[in-house]
Amino acid sequence: MEEKNFQEIRRGQERELKTKQVVSKAAEIKYEVGKTRTQTIRKTNLKNEQKDKRDFVKEFDQRLKMLTVEKDEMLAQTLVDKQGMVHKEHYRYETMKANGLMVSAQTLAPSTGDDRSARIAARLQQQQLE
């Protein structure tokens, strides 16, 4: 009888051990599945972050190139405008010189209003009458 009880206890322990092993194995599988899923999500997030960064850098470079082109065009236009002003001043100087007007720093300064223009026109008329 003792032997029978002993065998029952032993079988009970074996069943309990098998149950624990099955539960442990299921928990392990569940953990591995979760771990794999987490790794997949991390990889996806990393790829998305890298793509977003590449897109941002690409867009930034395009904006920078566009601003550089605009700046170059603006500088070129500024140069053309300044050259035009220089040519205009040279023409004014030559015209004044050809008409025999006194050329000084004051007369070469840009016109400040109608009064100066009227005085220059008066000088021109006066010299033409002489």
C-alpha positions, 0 to 999 in steps of 0.5 A: 500500500505504501508503494501504491501511495508512493507511486501516486505521489510520484505520478502527481509530481510528474503531472505537476512538473509537466504542467509547469513545463508546459506553462513555462514553455508557453510563457517563453514562447509568448515572451519570444513572440513579444520580443520579436514584435518589439524588435520589428516595431523598433526597426520600422521606427528606426527606418521611418526616422532615417527616412524622415531625416533624409527627406528633411536634409534633402528638402533643406538642401533644395531650399538652400540651393534655391536661396543661393540662386535667388541671392546670386540673382539679386547680387547680379541685379544689384550690380547691373543697377549700380553699373547703370547709376555709374553710367548715368553719372558719367553721362551727366558729368560728360553732358555738363562738361560738354555744355561748359558747366562748372563741374564740382563735387556739389554739382556731381552730387545726386539731385535733391529736388526740383530746385537744383534741376531748375538752377541747372536748367537756368545755367544751361539757358544762360550759357546758350544765350552767351 
